[in-house]
Amino acid sequence: MDPFQIAGLLTTLTALFAYINYRFLRLPVTTGLMLQSLLLSLFLALLMAVGVDVVTPARRLILDLSFDVFFLQGMLSFLLFAGALFVKVEELLTVKVSVAVFAVAGVLISTAIVGGAFYLLSQLLGLDLRPVYCLLFGALISPTDPVAVLPTLRRLGIPDRLNAQIAGEALFNDGVGIVLFLSLLAMAQSGPQPSVSQVLLTFLRQALGGLLFGSLLGWTGYFLIKTVDNFRLEILITLALVTGGYALARSLQVSGPLAMVMAGLLIGGRGRKLAMSEQTRENLDHFWELVEESLNAILFTMIGLELLVLSGELSLLHLVSGVAAIPIVLLGRYLSVLVLGGLLRIGEHFCLRDVAVMTWSGLRGGIPFALAMSLPDVKELSVLLVATYLVVVFSILVQGTTLKRLMET
């Protein structure tokens, strides 16, 4: 299929799912789309069981699409910028220290816990996964995904400080997790005796470089927007920041995701208050809300199609390891939040209930799945893909739908 046909198919499926959810299911958008894409995959798998070959065209579609490239090098930049654009910067600044600690140390602690536990599980089940690939699974699944988290937080009555903590952490730990994943992947592919110092330097260059470059992008966009009063041109400037800035970040070998977060925060904070008219703010918000909702919808439709392709590789061990990965990931998240919360001594603003809320609100979405799809074709690939998919489905369909109930207890 050519790119236009693929885009047409995905957009049509997404619009159909969104219509069904709006008219009949009335679930949160992310949950409704995830559920429908899962049901579509199961229906197609049923057709395959009765002799209708639907896997071959689905696999061809996925291969033509290159999900990991399409998402990581395209959609992700728009989703992260849009998510950061709507964060209340004033509230984020009040928890900046804890956000920084949780975004960096939290990811590292959770990666170690999840990676170690998943390695022990693989030994117990006889899967014999290599330790570095278990750590890769920990790195891709530990960060909370802003693509899934931020739309959910907007519809819940979470206290402002805790909301800023969760939202800020989701924005930044995602970029940190991607950098850590790429660093570990370089370690896995560099031979039996990788250089830890080289991996650490790569991590620091990507992370710090991304933050600095994103700040430069944001300030550039701010000064350009401040000199004009035309909402169409100002929206075009933000589009240029995202597309051109993300491409340039890749060329400079710094973290594009972190750059988009910083640029979005500066445009959404200082830019919104000091450089835009009321008309521009209103139109800019409407535009980026549409972009975020549309791309989110397409993303979860794509994930559902991926499940159908994976179904040919499933075995009982894959399912067992994937189901067992769910409590492992939750445990890694809980312990990292508990340890860092205790060390920071946030006091009345941080209690065991906050630990539970931050653990359960740690939703995963398309980013971990795209990272898993970018892994090389190694023996561990199918196990990690299935585990990642099941964790994502659980977080969206179970955690996402019960978080409000947890907040009310």
ABEGO torsion letter per residue (X at the ends): XBAAAAAAAAAAAAAAAAAAAAAAAGBBAAAAAAAAAAAAAAAAAAAAAAGBBAAAAAAAAAAAAGAAAAAAABAAAAAAAAAAAABBAAAAAAAAAAAAAAAAAAAAAAAAAAAAAAAAAAAAAGAGBBAAAAAAAAAAAABBBAAAAAAAAAABBBBAAAAAAAAAAAAAAAAAAAAAAAAAAAAAAAEABBBAAAAAAAAAAAAAAAAAAAAAAAAAAAAAAAABBBAAAAAAAAAAAAAAAAAAAAAAGBBAAAAAAAAAAAAABAAAAAABBAAAAAAAAAAAAAAAAAAAAAAAAAAAAAAAAAAAABBAAAAAAAAAAAAAAAAAAAAAAAAAAAAAGAEAABBAAAAAAAAAABBBBAAAAAAAAABBBBAAAAAAAAAAAAAAAAAAAAAAAAAAAAAAX
